[in-house]
Amino acid sequence: MLINGEAGSGGDAFPWYFRELKLGKLIGTRTWGGLVGLSGNPELIDGAVVTAPSFGFYKKNGTWGIEGNGVEPDIEVLDNPALMVDGGDPQLDAAIKEMLGELKKHPYSPPKRPEYPDKRGMGINPKDK
């Protein structure tokens, strides 16, 4: 997953959950670190709303997570403007290189197709469960 410092809120949460579920590597730069929730926002007489951060994100181990720090990448790749002038994308290039390496280590193996279930009678045949 590509991440960078412009990503906050869901852009902080999504990479955190991606890592938590061990779905792959985070590539890029640390996210912004603005994952704070709003709740109980009072409405003003003109219909406007006043918001203030009211709750944060904490991890299963009881420590505060993300807020004020963000999510660190597994592979840090800076967006170097000099490399982006002609449409280059250092982060995307790094991600493609990483994915091709992973595919060599873990080639795709399609799942074995099961036999078609026997639909005669009522319910599901126990062998097809």
Backbone as XML, in Angstrom:
<?xml version="1.0"?>
<chain id="A" units="angstrom">
  <residue number="1" name="MET">
    <atom name="N" x="0.845" y="-1.164" z="0.000"/>
    <atom name="CA" x="0.000" y="0.000" z="0.000"/>
    <atom name="C" x="0.894" y="1.232" z="0.000"/>
  </residue>
  <residue number="2" name="LEU">
    <atom name="N" x="0.538" y="2.206" z="-0.834"/>
    <atom name="CA" x="1.263" y="3.471" z="-0.867"/>
    <atom name="C" x="0.683" y="4.415" z="0.176"/>
  </residue>
  <residue number="3" name="ILE">
    <atom name="N" x="1.563" y="5.060" z="0.959"/>
    <atom name="CA" x="1.127" y="6.012" z="1.979"/>
    <atom name="C" x="2.014" y="7.240" z="1.913"/>
  </residue>
  <residue number="4" name="ASN">
    <atom name="N" x="1.500" y="8.377" z="2.429"/>
    <atom name="CA" x="2.328" y="9.578" z="2.510"/>
    <atom name="C" x="1.793" y="10.526" z="3.575"/>
  </residue>
  <residue number="5" name="GLY">
    <atom name="N" x="2.520" y="11.605" z="3.810"/>
    <atom name="CA" x="2.209" y="12.560" z="4.857"/>
    <atom name="C" x="0.983" y="13.403" z="4.605"/>
  </residue>
  <residue number="6" name="GLU">
    <atom name="N" x="0.393" y="13.303" z="3.426"/>
    <atom name="CA" x="-0.845" y="14.033" z="3.138"/>
    <atom name="C" x="-2.069" y="13.244" z="3.584"/>
  </residue>
  <residue number="7" name="ALA">
    <atom name="N" x="-1.863" y="12.007" z="3.989"/>
    <atom name="CA" x="-2.981" y="11.139" z="4.370"/>
    <atom name="C" x="-3.252" y="11.269" z="5.863"/>
  </residue>
  <residue number="8" name="GLY">
    <atom name="N" x="-4.474" y="11.660" z="6.205"/>
    <atom name="CA" x="-4.888" y="11.739" z="7.599"/>
    <atom name="C" x="-6.261" y="11.128" z="7.752"/>
  </residue>
  <residue number="9" name="SER">
    <atom name="N" x="-6.701" y="10.957" z="8.975"/>
    <atom name="CA" x="-8.007" y="10.382" z="9.287"/>
    <atom name="C" x="-8.082" y="8.973" z="8.703"/>
  </residue>
  <residue number="10" name="GLY">
    <atom name="N" x="-8.956" y="8.745" z="7.707"/>
    <atom name="CA" x="-9.034" y="7.414" z="7.095"/>
    <atom name="C" x="-7.743" y="7.014" z="6.418"/>
  </residue>
  <residue number="11" name="GLY">
    <atom name="N" x="-6.962" y="8.020" z="5.977"/>
    <atom name="CA" x="-5.660" y="7.756" z="5.371"/>
    <atom name="C" x="-4.619" y="7.325" z="6.391"/>
  </residue>
  <residue number="12" name="ASP">
    <atom name="N" x="-4.935" y="7.513" z="7.671"/>
    <atom name="CA" x="-4.118" y="6.959" z="8.760"/>
    <atom name="C" x="-4.658" y="5.600" z="9.182"/>
  </residue>
  <residue number="13" name="ALA">
    <atom name="N" x="-5.981" y="5.514" z="9.305"/>
    <atom name="CA" x="-6.602" y="4.282" z="9.803"/>
    <atom name="C" x="-6.416" y="3.116" z="8.831"/>
  </residue>
  <residue number="14" name="PHE">
    <atom name="N" x="-6.668" y="3.360" z="7.537"/>
    <atom name="CA" x="-6.610" y="2.268" z="6.568"/>
    <atom name="C" x="-5.233" y="1.594" z="6.540"/>
  </residue>
  <residue number="15" name="PRO">
    <atom name="N" x="-4.123" y="2.361" z="6.470"/>
    <atom name="CA" x="-2.817" y="1.689" z="6.507"/>
    <atom name="C" x="-2.567" y="0.948" z="7.819"/>
  </residue>
  <residue number="16" name="TRP">
    <atom name="N" x="-3.078" y="1.508" z="8.923"/>
    <atom name="CA" x="-2.883" y="0.835" z="10.216"/>
    <atom name="C" x="-3.571" y="-0.524" z="10.199"/>
  </residue>
  <residue number="17" name="TYR">
    <atom name="N" x="-4.827" y="-0.557" z="9.728"/>
    <atom name="CA" x="-5.551" y="-1.825" z="9.656"/>
    <atom name="C" x="-4.912" y="-2.770" z="8.637"/>
  </residue>
  <residue number="18" name="PHE">
    <atom name="N" x="-4.432" y="-2.239" z="7.538"/>
    <atom name="CA" x="-3.745" y="-3.028" z="6.518"/>
    <atom name="C" x="-2.558" y="-3.758" z="7.153"/>
  </residue>
  <residue number="19" name="ARG">
    <atom name="N" x="-1.775" y="-3.028" z="7.947"/>
    <atom name="CA" x="-0.626" y="-3.640" z="8.632"/>
    <atom name="C" x="-1.090" y="-4.621" z="9.690"/>
  </residue>
  <residue number="20" name="GLU">
    <atom name="N" x="-2.090" y="-4.235" z="10.469"/>
    <atom name="CA" x="-2.599" y="-5.086" z="11.543"/>
    <atom name="C" x="-3.037" y="-6.447" z="11.004"/>
  </residue>
  <residue number="21" name="LEU">
    <atom name="N" x="-3.624" y="-6.455" z="9.813"/>
    <atom name="CA" x="-4.083" y="-7.705" z="9.198"/>
    <atom name="C" x="-2.994" y="-8.404" z="8.381"/>
  </residue>
  <residue number="22" name="LYS">
    <atom name="N" x="-1.780" y="-7.824" z="8.374"/>
    <atom name="CA" x="-0.633" y="-8.418" z="7.669"/>
    <atom name="C" x="-0.940" y="-8.669" z="6.183"/>
  </residue>
  <residue number="23" name="LEU">
    <atom name="N" x="-1.535" y="-7.644" z="5.537"/>
    <atom name="CA" x="-1.913" y="-7.783" z="4.137"/>
    <atom name="C" x="-0.777" y="-7.452" z="3.175"/>
  </residue>
  <residue number="24" name="GLY">
    <atom name="N" x="0.260" y="-6.800" z="3.656"/>
    <atom name="CA" x="1.376" y="-6.449" z="2.789"/>
    <atom name="C" x="2.187" y="-5.322" z="3.392"/>
  </residue>
  <residue number="25" name="LYS">
    <atom name="N" x="3.092" y="-4.790" z="2.592"/>
    <atom name="CA" x="3.990" y="-3.732" z="3.044"/>
    <atom name="C" x="3.393" y="-2.351" z="2.786"/>
  </residue>
  <residue number="26" name="LEU">
    <atom name="N" x="3.759" y="-1.419" z="3.652"/>
    <atom name="CA" x="3.409" y="-0.012" z="3.475"/>
    <atom name="C" x="4.622" y="0.672" z="2.863"/>
  </residue>
  <residue number="27" name="ILE">
    <atom name="N" x="4.412" y="1.378" z="1.768"/>
    <atom name="CA" x="5.510" y="1.972" z="1.008"/>
    <atom name="C" x="5.266" y="3.463" z="0.854"/>
  </residue>
  <residue number="28" name="GLY">
    <atom name="N" x="6.256" y="4.267" z="1.175"/>
    <atom name="CA" x="6.144" y="5.720" z="1.004"/>
    <atom name="C" x="6.710" y="6.452" z="2.207"/>
  </residue>
  <residue number="29" name="THR">
    <atom name="N" x="5.944" y="7.405" z="2.717"/>
    <atom name="CA" x="6.362" y="8.184" z="3.883"/>
    <atom name="C" x="5.289" y="8.108" z="4.959"/>
  </residue>
  <residue number="30" name="ARG">
    <atom name="N" x="5.667" y="8.457" z="6.185"/>
    <atom name="CA" x="4.776" y="8.400" z="7.342"/>
    <atom name="C" x="3.510" y="9.216" z="7.083"/>
  </residue>
  <residue number="31" name="THR">
    <atom name="N" x="2.365" y="8.662" z="7.480"/>
    <atom name="CA" x="1.096" y="9.387" z="7.324"/>
    <atom name="C" x="1.039" y="10.550" z="8.311"/>
  </residue>
  <residue number="32" name="TRP">
    <atom name="N" x="0.059" y="11.398" z="8.126"/>
    <atom name="CA" x="-0.057" y="12.657" z="8.861"/>
    <atom name="C" x="-0.225" y="12.479" z="10.361"/>
  </residue>
  <residue number="33" name="GLY">
    <atom name="N" x="-1.022" y="11.525" z="10.802"/>
    <atom name="CA" x="-1.223" y="11.308" z="12.235"/>
    <atom name="C" x="-2.394" y="12.090" z="12.807"/>
  </residue>
  <residue number="34" name="GLY">
    <atom name="N" x="-3.425" y="12.280" z="12.017"/>
    <atom name="CA" x="-4.590" y="13.037" z="12.478"/>
    <atom name="C" x="-5.811" y="12.167" z="12.601"/>
  </residue>
  <residue number="35" name="LEU">
    <atom name="N" x="-5.730" y="11.145" z="13.419"/>
    <atom name="CA" x="-6.867" y="10.239" z="13.577"/>
    <atom name="C" x="-7.514" y="10.507" z="14.934"/>
  </residue>
  <residue number="36" name="VAL">
    <atom name="N" x="-8.394" y="11.487" z="14.960"/>
    <atom name="CA" x="-9.124" y="11.845" z="16.176"/>
    <atom name="C" x="-10.584" y="11.983" z="15.797"/>
  </residue>
  <residue number="37" name="GLY">
    <atom name="N" x="-11.449" y="11.517" z="16.658"/>
    <atom name="CA" x="-12.870" y="11.566" z="16.353"/>
    <atom name="C" x="-13.569" y="12.772" z="16.937"/>
  </residue>
  <residue number="38" name="LEU">
    <atom name="N" x="-14.695" y="13.079" z="16.339"/>
    <atom name="CA" x="-15.536" y="14.184" z="16.792"/>
    <atom name="C" x="-16.859" y="13.595" z="17.255"/>
  </residue>
  <residue number="39" name="SER">
    <atom name="N" x="-17.379" y="14.135" z="18.363"/>
    <atom name="CA" x="-18.642" y="13.629" z="18.870"/>
    <atom name="C" x="-19.319" y="14.705" z="19.700"/>
  </residue>
  <residue number="40" name="GLY">
    <atom name="N" x="-20.631" y="14.715" z="19.676"/>
    <atom name="CA" x="-21.372" y="15.659" z="20.494"/>
    <atom name="C" x="-21.133" y="17.103" z="20.095"/>
  </residue>
  <residue number="41" name="ASN">
    <atom name="N" x="-21.150" y="17.394" z="18.798"/>
    <atom name="CA" x="-20.853" y="18.737" z="18.314"/>
    <atom name="C" x="-22.064" y="19.646" z="18.499"/>
  </residue>
  <residue number="42" name="PRO">
    <atom name="N" x="-21.921" y="20.726" z="19.294"/>
    <atom name="CA" x="-23.065" y="21.613" z="19.517"/>
    <atom name="C" x="-23.398" y="22.437" z="18.271"/>
  </residue>
  <residue number="43" name="GLU">
    <atom name="N" x="-24.687" y="22.603" z="18.029"/>
    <atom name="CA" x="-25.141" y="23.406" z="16.901"/>
    <atom name="C" x="-25.377" y="24.837" z="17.383"/>
  </residue>
  <residue number="44" name="LEU">
    <atom name="N" x="-24.952" y="25.794" z="16.571"/>
    <atom name="CA" x="-25.148" y="27.202" z="16.898"/>
    <atom name="C" x="-26.508" y="27.676" z="16.385"/>
  </residue>
  <residue number="45" name="ILE">
    <atom name="N" x="-26.917" y="28.827" z="16.845"/>
    <atom name="CA" x="-28.227" y="29.361" z="16.484"/>
    <atom name="C" x="-28.400" y="29.540" z="14.980"/>
  </residue>
  <residue number="46" name="ASP">
    <atom name="N" x="-27.302" y="29.785" z="14.253"/>
    <atom name="CA" x="-27.394" y="29.981" z="12.799"/>
    <atom name="C" x="-27.276" y="28.669" z="12.018"/>
  </residue>
  <residue number="47" name="GLY">
    <atom name="N" x="-27.228" y="27.549" z="12.719"/>
    <atom name="CA" x="-27.147" y="26.244" z="12.066"/>
    <atom name="C" x="-25.722" y="25.734" z="11.888"/>
  </residue>
  <residue number="48" name="ALA">
    <atom name="N" x="-24.725" y="26.576" z="12.136"/>
    <atom name="CA" x="-23.335" y="26.137" z="12.051"/>
    <atom name="C" x="-23.042" y="25.167" z="13.198"/>
  </residue>
  <residue number="49" name="VAL">
    <atom name="N" x="-21.964" y="24.448" z="13.079"/>
    <atom name="CA" x="-21.584" y="23.474" z="14.102"/>
    <atom name="C" x="-20.173" y="23.771" z="14.579"/>
  </residue>
  <residue number="50" name="VAL">
    <atom name="N" x="-19.960" y="23.633" z="15.868"/>
    <atom name="CA" x="-18.624" y="23.777" z="16.450"/>
    <atom name="C" x="-18.094" y="22.375" z="16.695"/>
  </residue>
  <residue number="51" name="THR">
    <atom name="N" x="-16.897" y="22.099" z="16.177"/>
    <atom name="CA" x="-16.312" y="20.775" z="16.388"/>
    <atom name="C" x="-15.042" y="20.897" z="17.206"/>
  </residue>
  <residue number="52" name="ALA">
    <atom name="N" x="-14.799" y="19.877" z="17.995"/>
    <atom name="CA" x="-13.565" y="19.784" z="18.773"/>
    <atom name="C" x="-13.224" y="18.303" z="18.901"/>
  </residue>
  <residue number="53" name="PRO">
    <atom name="N" x="-11.952" y="17.935" z="18.782"/>
    <atom name="CA" x="-11.575" y="16.531" z="18.946"/>
    <atom name="C" x="-12.044" y="16.022" z="20.300"/>
  </residue>
  <residue number="54" name="SER">
    <atom name="N" x="-12.640" y="14.840" z="20.299"/>
    <atom name="CA" x="-13.167" y="14.350" z="21.570"/>
    <atom name="C" x="-12.765" y="12.914" z="21.913"/>
  </residue>
  <residue number="55" name="PHE">
    <atom name="N" x="-12.207" y="12.174" z="20.982"/>
    <atom name="CA" x="-11.709" y="10.850" z="21.338"/>
    <atom name="C" x="-10.624" y="10.428" z="20.360"/>
  </residue>
  <residue number="56" name="GLY">
    <atom name="N" x="-9.730" y="9.604" z="20.826"/>
    <atom name="CA" x="-8.603" y="9.158" z="20.007"/>
    <atom name="C" x="-8.605" y="7.659" z="19.816"/>
  </residue>
  <residue number="57" name="PHE">
    <atom name="N" x="-7.610" y="7.217" z="19.129"/>
    <atom name="CA" x="-7.450" y="5.816" z="18.740"/>
    <atom name="C" x="-6.426" y="5.173" z="19.667"/>
  </residue>
  <residue number="58" name="TYR">
    <atom name="N" x="-6.758" y="4.052" z="20.269"/>
    <atom name="CA" x="-5.742" y="3.331" z="21.023"/>
    <atom name="C" x="-5.705" y="1.875" z="20.581"/>
  </residue>
  <residue number="59" name="LYS">
    <atom name="N" x="-4.531" y="1.286" z="20.776"/>
    <atom name="CA" x="-4.278" y="-0.066" z="20.286"/>
    <atom name="C" x="-4.714" y="-1.108" z="21.320"/>
  </residue>
  <residue number="60" name="LYS">
    <atom name="N" x="-4.748" y="-2.355" z="20.905"/>
    <atom name="CA" x="-5.176" y="-3.431" z="21.790"/>
    <atom name="C" x="-4.272" y="-3.574" z="23.008"/>
  </residue>
  <residue number="61" name="ASN">
    <atom name="N" x="-3.017" y="-3.123" z="22.894"/>
    <atom name="CA" x="-2.107" y="-3.238" z="24.035"/>
    <atom name="C" x="-2.272" y="-2.082" z="25.023"/>
  </residue>
  <residue number="62" name="GLY">
    <atom name="N" x="-3.253" y="-1.195" z="24.768"/>
    <atom name="CA" x="-3.543" y="-0.105" z="25.691"/>
    <atom name="C" x="-2.707" y="1.140" z="25.485"/>
  </residue>
  <residue number="63" name="THR">
    <atom name="N" x="-1.958" y="1.222" z="24.404"/>
    <atom name="CA" x="-1.178" y="2.425" z="24.118"/>
    <atom name="C" x="-1.877" y="3.229" z="23.030"/>
  </residue>
  <residue number="64" name="TRP">
    <atom name="N" x="-1.638" y="4.548" z="23.048"/>
    <atom name="CA" x="-2.237" y="5.412" z="22.033"/>
    <atom name="C" x="-1.567" y="5.145" z="20.697"/>
  </residue>
  <residue number="65" name="GLY">
    <atom name="N" x="-2.367" y="5.129" z="19.665"/>
    <atom name="CA" x="-1.828" y="4.846" z="18.343"/>
    <atom name="C" x="-2.173" y="5.931" z="17.354"/>
  </residue>
  <residue number="66" name="ILE">
    <atom name="N" x="-1.335" y="6.137" z="16.424"/>
    <atom name="CA" x="-1.524" y="6.986" z="15.249"/>
    <atom name="C" x="-1.538" y="8.480" z="15.550"/>
  </residue>
  <residue number="67" name="GLU">
    <atom name="N" x="-2.443" y="8.951" z="16.421"/>
    <atom name="CA" x="-2.603" y="10.392" z="16.646"/>
    <atom name="C" x="-1.279" y="11.057" z="17.004"/>
  </residue>
  <residue number="68" name="GLY">
    <atom name="N" x="-0.942" y="12.085" z="16.252"/>
    <atom name="CA" x="0.278" y="12.847" z="16.507"/>
    <atom name="C" x="1.538" y="12.212" z="15.945"/>
  </residue>
  <residue number="69" name="ASN">
    <atom name="N" x="1.447" y="10.981" z="15.482"/>
    <atom name="CA" x="2.623" y="10.320" z="14.923"/>
    <atom name="C" x="2.373" y="9.824" z="13.509"/>
  </residue>
  <residue number="70" name="GLY">
    <atom name="N" x="1.238" y="9.224" z="13.273"/>
    <atom name="CA" x="0.960" y="8.632" z="11.973"/>
    <atom name="C" x="1.400" y="7.189" z="11.909"/>
  </residue>
  <residue number="71" name="VAL">
    <atom name="N" x="1.396" y="6.649" z="10.712"/>
    <atom name="CA" x="1.774" y="5.257" z="10.478"/>
    <atom name="C" x="3.056" y="5.254" z="9.660"/>
  </residue>
  <residue number="72" name="GLU">
    <atom name="N" x="4.064" y="4.601" z="10.200"/>
    <atom name="CA" x="5.376" y="4.528" z="9.543"/>
    <atom name="C" x="5.336" y="3.510" z="8.400"/>
  </residue>
  <residue number="73" name="PRO">
    <atom name="N" x="6.017" y="3.801" z="7.295"/>
    <atom name="CA" x="6.077" y="2.814" z="6.204"/>
    <atom name="C" x="7.051" y="1.693" z="6.527"/>
  </residue>
  <residue number="74" name="ASP">
    <atom name="N" x="6.859" y="0.560" z="5.890"/>
    <atom name="CA" x="7.835" y="-0.536" z="5.971"/>
    <atom name="C" x="9.016" y="-0.234" z="5.062"/>
  </residue>
  <residue number="75" name="ILE">
    <atom name="N" x="8.729" y="0.394" z="3.941"/>
    <atom name="CA" x="9.761" y="0.779" z="2.970"/>
    <atom name="C" x="9.597" y="2.275" z="2.730"/>
  </residue>
  <residue number="76" name="GLU">
    <atom name="N" x="10.552" y="3.063" z="3.213"/>
    <atom name="CA" x="10.442" y="4.511" z="3.054"/>
    <atom name="C" x="10.928" y="4.935" z="1.674"/>
  </residue>
  <residue number="77" name="VAL">
    <atom name="N" x="10.081" y="5.672" z="0.976"/>
    <atom name="CA" x="10.413" y="6.207" z="-0.345"/>
    <atom name="C" x="9.886" y="7.632" z="-0.388"/>
  </residue>
  <residue number="78" name="LEU">
    <atom name="N" x="10.803" y="8.584" z="-0.517"/>
    <atom name="CA" x="10.407" y="9.984" z="-0.588"/>
    <atom name="C" x="9.941" y="10.329" z="-1.991"/>
  </residue>
  <residue number="79" name="ASP">
    <atom name="N" x="8.954" y="11.212" z="-2.057"/>
    <atom name="CA" x="8.524" y="11.739" z="-3.354"/>
    <atom name="C" x="9.516" y="12.823" z="-3.751"/>
  </residue>
  <residue number="80" name="ASN">
    <atom name="N" x="10.490" y="12.468" z="-4.559"/>
    <atom name="CA" x="11.518" y="13.399" z="-4.998"/>
    <atom name="C" x="11.002" y="14.133" z="-6.237"/>
  </residue>
  <residue number="81" name="PRO">
    <atom name="N" x="10.695" y="15.441" z="-6.121"/>
    <atom name="CA" x="10.147" y="16.181" z="-7.262"/>
    <atom name="C" x="11.004" y="16.094" z="-8.528"/>
  </residue>
  <residue number="82" name="ALA">
    <atom name="N" x="12.323" y="16.002" z="-8.361"/>
    <atom name="CA" x="13.207" y="15.916" z="-9.528"/>
    <atom name="C" x="12.960" y="14.636" z="-10.320"/>
  </residue>
  <residue number="83" name="LEU">
    <atom name="N" x="12.477" y="13.585" z="-9.650"/>
    <atom name="CA" x="12.204" y="12.322" z="-10.326"/>
    <atom name="C" x="10.768" y="12.238" z="-10.841"/>
  </residue>
  <residue number="84" name="MET">
    <atom name="N" x="9.962" y="13.261" z="-10.532"/>
    <atom name="CA" x="8.547" y="13.239" z="-10.904"/>
    <atom name="C" x="8.220" y="14.188" z="-12.050"/>
  </residue>
  <residue number="85" name="VAL">
    <atom name="N" x="9.216" y="14.933" z="-12.519"/>
    <atom name="CA" x="9.000" y="15.948" z="-13.548"/>
    <atom name="C" x="8.358" y="15.381" z="-14.801"/>
  </residue>
  <residue number="86" name="ASP">
    <atom name="N" x="8.860" y="14.283" z="-15.294"/>
    <atom name="CA" x="8.365" y="13.711" z="-16.544"/>
    <atom name="C" x="7.398" y="12.550" z="-16.310"/>
  </residue>
  <residue number="87" name="GLY">
    <atom name="N" x="6.655" y="12.617" z="-15.215"/>
    <atom name="CA" x="5.663" y="11.578" z="-14.936"/>
    <atom name="C" x="6.196" y="10.425" z="-14.114"/>
  </residue>
  <residue number="88" name="GLY">
    <atom name="N" x="7.419" y="10.525" z="-13.623"/>
    <atom name="CA" x="7.976" y="9.474" z="-12.782"/>
    <atom name="C" x="7.245" y="9.412" z="-11.447"/>
  </residue>
  <residue number="89" name="ASP">
    <atom name="N" x="7.300" y="8.283" z="-10.794"/>
    <atom name="CA" x="6.648" y="8.108" z="-9.506"/>
    <atom name="C" x="7.489" y="7.146" z="-8.676"/>
  </residue>
  <residue number="90" name="PRO">
    <atom name="N" x="8.443" y="7.671" z="-7.879"/>
    <atom name="CA" x="9.337" y="6.806" z="-7.119"/>
    <atom name="C" x="8.617" y="5.823" z="-6.194"/>
  </residue>
  <residue number="91" name="GLN">
    <atom name="N" x="7.516" y="6.272" z="-5.567"/>
    <atom name="CA" x="6.792" y="5.370" z="-4.669"/>
    <atom name="C" x="6.131" y="4.228" z="-5.444"/>
  </residue>
  <residue number="92" name="LEU">
    <atom name="N" x="5.495" y="4.557" z="-6.549"/>
    <atom name="CA" x="4.858" y="3.523" z="-7.359"/>
    <atom name="C" x="5.903" y="2.560" z="-7.920"/>
  </residue>
  <residue number="93" name="ASP">
    <atom name="N" x="7.042" y="3.098" z="-8.369"/>
    <atom name="CA" x="8.119" y="2.244" z="-8.879"/>
    <atom name="C" x="8.607" y="1.282" z="-7.797"/>
  </residue>
  <residue number="94" name="ALA">
    <atom name="N" x="8.760" y="1.793" z="-6.557"/>
    <atom name="CA" x="9.196" y="0.940" z="-5.445"/>
    <atom name="C" x="8.151" y="-0.125" z="-5.139"/>
  </residue>
  <residue number="95" name="ALA">
    <atom name="N" x="6.868" y="0.248" z="-5.213"/>
    <atom name="CA" x="5.797" y="-0.713" z="-4.948"/>
    <atom name="C" x="5.775" y="-1.807" z="-6.011"/>
  </residue>
  <residue number="96" name="ILE">
    <atom name="N" x="5.949" y="-1.434" z="-7.273"/>
    <atom name="CA" x="5.965" y="-2.426" z="-8.359"/>
    <atom name="C" x="7.143" y="-3.381" z="-8.169"/>
  </residue>
  <residue number="97" name="LYS">
    <atom name="N" x="8.300" y="-2.832" z="-7.842"/>
    <atom name="CA" x="9.487" y="-3.676" z="-7.604"/>
    <atom name="C" x="9.226" y="-4.653" z="-6.454"/>
  </residue>
  <residue number="98" name="GLU">
    <atom name="N" x="8.633" y="-4.158" z="-5.375"/>
    <atom name="CA" x="8.317" y="-5.001" z="-4.217"/>
    <atom name="C" x="7.330" y="-6.104" z="-4.596"/>
  </residue>
  <residue number="99" name="MET">
    <atom name="N" x="6.281" y="-5.751" z="-5.327"/>
    <atom name="CA" x="5.267" y="-6.733" z="-5.712"/>
    <atom name="C" x="5.837" y="-7.800" z="-6.648"/>
  </residue>
  <residue number="100" name="LEU">
    <atom name="N" x="6.663" y="-7.394" z="-7.606"/>
    <atom name="CA" x="7.270" y="-8.371" z="-8.513"/>
    <atom name="C" x="8.167" y="-9.332" z="-7.740"/>
  </residue>
  <residue number="101" name="GLY">
    <atom name="N" x="8.898" y="-8.802" z="-6.746"/>
    <atom name="CA" x="9.721" y="-9.667" z="-5.899"/>
    <atom name="C" x="8.881" y="-10.647" z="-5.101"/>
  </residue>
  <residue number="102" name="GLU">
    <atom name="N" x="7.763" y="-10.173" z="-4.557"/>
    <atom name="CA" x="6.870" y="-11.043" z="-3.792"/>
    <atom name="C" x="6.244" y="-12.116" z="-4.680"/>
  </residue>
  <residue number="103" name="LEU">
    <atom name="N" x="5.901" y="-11.748" z="-5.910"/>
    <atom name="CA" x="5.323" y="-12.732" z="-6.828"/>
    <atom name="C" x="6.336" y="-13.819" z="-7.193"/>
  </residue>
  <residue number="104" name="LYS">
    <atom name="N" x="7.622" y="-13.461" z="-7.263"/>
    <atom name="CA" x="8.649" y="-14.479" z="-7.529"/>
    <atom name="C" x="8.778" y="-15.421" z="-6.337"/>
  </residue>
  <residue number="105" name="LYS">
    <atom name="N" x="8.707" y="-14.857" z="-5.125"/>
    <atom name="CA" x="8.815" y="-15.685" z="-3.912"/>
    <atom name="C" x="7.559" y="-16.511" z="-3.674"/>
  </residue>
  <residue number="106" name="HIS">
    <atom name="N" x="6.413" y="-15.950" z="-4.028"/>
    <atom name="CA" x="5.129" y="-16.603" z="-3.765"/>
    <atom name="C" x="4.273" y="-16.552" z="-5.036"/>
  </residue>
  <residue number="107" name="PRO">
    <atom name="N" x="4.593" y="-17.391" z="-6.035"/>
    <atom name="CA" x="3.844" y="-17.330" z="-7.297"/>
    <atom name="C" x="2.365" y="-17.668" z="-7.088"/>
  </residue>
  <residue number="108" name="TYR">
    <atom name="N" x="1.550" y="-17.118" z="-7.956"/>
    <atom name="CA" x="0.116" y="-17.365" z="-7.886"/>
    <atom name="C" x="-0.182" y="-18.825" z="-8.150"/>
  </residue>
  <residue number="109" name="SER">
    <atom name="N" x="-1.014" y="-19.374" z="-7.328"/>
    <atom name="CA" x="-1.455" y="-20.750" z="-7.493"/>
    <atom name="C" x="-2.983" y="-20.733" z="-7.393"/>
  </residue>
  <residue number="110" name="PRO">
    <atom name="N" x="-3.671" y="-20.921" z="-8.528"/>
    <atom name="CA" x="-5.133" y="-20.850" z="-8.476"/>
    <atom name="C" x="-5.703" y="-21.950" z="-7.589"/>
  </residue>
  <residue number="111" name="PRO">
    <atom name="N" x="-6.780" y="-21.652" z="-6.872"/>
    <atom name="CA" x="-7.373" y="-22.681" z="-6.020"/>
    <atom name="C" x="-7.979" y="-23.803" z="-6.855"/>
  </residue>
  <residue number="112" name="LYS">
    <atom name="N" x="-7.974" y="-25.007" z="-6.302"/>
    <atom name="CA" x="-8.566" y="-26.153" z="-6.994"/>
    <atom name="C" x="-10.077" y="-25.972" z="-6.997"/>
  </residue>
  <residue number="113" name="ARG">
    <atom name="N" x="-10.659" y="-26.097" z="-8.153"/>
    <atom name="CA" x="-12.117" y="-25.951" z="-8.279"/>
    <atom name="C" x="-12.784" y="-27.205" z="-7.723"/>
  </residue>
  <residue number="114" name="PRO">
    <atom name="N" x="-13.746" y="-27.020" z="-6.822"/>
    <atom name="CA" x="-14.431" y="-28.208" z="-6.285"/>
    <atom name="C" x="-15.392" y="-28.797" z="-7.318"/>
  </residue>
  <residue number="115" name="GLU">
    <atom name="N" x="-15.802" y="-30.030" z="-7.083"/>
    <atom name="CA" x="-16.813" y="-30.627" z="-7.940"/>
    <atom name="C" x="-18.114" y="-29.854" z="-7.745"/>
  </residue>
  <residue number="116" name="TYR">
    <atom name="N" x="-18.925" y="-29.827" z="-8.786"/>
    <atom name="CA" x="-20.216" y="-29.163" z="-8.654"/>
    <atom name="C" x="-21.050" y="-29.918" z="-7.623"/>
  </residue>
  <residue number="117" name="PRO">
    <atom name="N" x="-21.799" y="-29.182" z="-6.796"/>
    <atom name="CA" x="-22.602" y="-29.855" z="-5.764"/>
    <atom name="C" x="-23.792" y="-30.604" z="-6.371"/>
  </residue>
  <residue number="118" name="ASP">
    <atom name="N" x="-24.202" y="-31.626" z="-5.668"/>
    <atom name="CA" x="-25.374" y="-32.403" z="-6.068"/>
    <atom name="C" x="-26.597" y="-31.644" z="-5.551"/>
  </residue>
  <residue number="119" name="LYS">
    <atom name="N" x="-27.380" y="-31.063" z="-6.455"/>
    <atom name="CA" x="-28.528" y="-30.232" z="-6.074"/>
    <atom name="C" x="-29.838" y="-31.010" z="-6.015"/>
  </residue>
  <residue number="120" name="ARG">
    <atom name="N" x="-29.768" y="-32.335" z="-6.173"/>
    <atom name="CA" x="-30.998" y="-33.129" z="-6.088"/>
    <atom name="C" x="-31.479" y="-33.184" z="-4.646"/>
  </residue>
  <residue number="121" name="GLY">
    <atom name="N" x="-32.749" y="-33.198" z="-4.433"/>
    <atom name="CA" x="-33.313" y="-33.313" z="-3.100"/>
    <atom name="C" x="-33.398" y="-31.965" z="-2.400"/>
  </residue>
  <residue number="122" name="MET">
    <atom name="N" x="-33.569" y="-32.006" z="-1.099"/>
    <atom name="CA" x="-33.741" y="-30.794" z="-0.291"/>
    <atom name="C" x="-32.465" y="-30.508" z="0.497"/>
  </residue>
  <residue number="123" name="GLY">
    <atom name="N" x="-32.181" y="-29.234" z="0.683"/>
    <atom name="CA" x="-31.035" y="-28.843" z="1.485"/>
    <atom name="C" x="-29.716" y="-29.073" z="0.775"/>
  </residue>
  <residue number="124" name="ILE">
    <atom name="N" x="-28.655" y="-28.968" z="1.538"/>
    <atom name="CA" x="-27.302" y="-29.138" z="1.005"/>
    <atom name="C" x="-26.809" y="-30.514" z="1.400"/>
  </residue>
  <residue number="125" name="ASN">
    <atom name="N" x="-26.301" y="-31.247" z="0.443"/>
    <atom name="CA" x="-25.720" y="-32.541" z="0.700"/>
    <atom name="C" x="-24.573" y="-32.346" z="1.695"/>
  </residue>
  <residue number="126" name="PRO">
    <atom name="N" x="-24.482" y="-33.148" z="2.763"/>
    <atom name="CA" x="-23.418" y="-32.981" z="3.767"/>
    <atom name="C" x="-22.006" y="-32.937" z="3.183"/>
  </residue>
  <residue number="127" name="LYS">
    <atom name="N" x="-21.752" y="-33.663" z="2.082"/>
    <atom name="CA" x="-20.403" y="-33.648" z="1.516"/>
    <atom name="C" x="-20.080" y="-32.310" z="0.834"/>
  </residue>
  <residue number="128" name="ASP">
    <atom name="N" x="-21.105" y="-31.490" z="0.540"/>
    <atom name="CA" x="-20.893" y="-30.202" z="-0.121"/>
    <atom name="C" x="-20.805" y="-29.046" z="0.871"/>
  </residue>
  <residue number="129" name="LYS">
    <atom name="N" x="-20.923" y="-29.334" z="2.160"/>
    <atom name="CA" x="-20.848" y="-28.263" z="3.168"/>
    <atom name="C" x="-19.418" y="-27.862" z="3.401"/>
  </residue>
</chain>
